[in-house]
Amino acid sequence: MVKELIQSLDNGFRLFDWYHLSWLLLTVFVILVMHQIYRQADLKKRRKIRIIWALVILMLEGIKNLVLVGQGAFWYGSLPLHLCGLGIFIVLAHALIKGHRMDILLYCLTMPGAFMSLLTPDWTDVSAFNYLHVHSFLFHLILFAYPVTMLATKELQLSIRKIGCFLFYASVSHCILVAEGCSTPAGLARQVRPRTKRSVGGGSPLAPRKASSP
C-alpha cells in the first residue's frame, strides 16, 4: 500500500490529496517554528534572521536556474520576472532596508502570490522525485512564511489608505499589461524571445518550453 502510494508520486499528485496536504501542513509547522524563533529574538538578531532568510530564498532560485542551465532547459521564462520571482527581491529589500517601505509589497504581492502557489500549484504533473518539483514547494513555502511571520510579529506597518492606493495602481498597471499582451510571465517572455528557434539538426522550430515552476 505504502509502496504503491510512493510509486504513484512519480506521475505527480492531485490537488489536496495526502501528498499536497502534507506540504501544506509542513508550511504551517515552519511558520509556527519561525514565528516562535523570531518573536523571542532581539532587534539585532531579528535583522540577522531576515537577511539569512532572504539569502536562502535567493540561493534556492539560483540553484534552480543552474539546474535548468545544466539540463539545457533554461529560457527567458525561467527568469524571476513573475509574481513570486519578484517576491525574492521584495523580501531581500525588506531584510536589508531599514524602515517600512517594502511592507505594502510584502503584504499585497508576495504573501498572497506565494499562498496561491502553495494552495493551487501548477506543477501537479511533475514527478515528486524531480528536483524542480521539490524546489517549487520549498521555495514558495519559505517565501510565504516570511511575510506571515513578519505580520504575526507586528513588523509590518499597514493602513487601509496605503493598501487601497496600491491596489488601484496595481489594477491600472495590470490593465496596461493586458492591453499589451503581457499579462503573464509567459506573455512578457514572448516579447523578447525569438519567434522561431531551429533545432541543431535543422528540423522544425522548437516549441516553447513549459516553465517547471510558477
Disulfide bonds with the S-S distance in Angstrom:
none
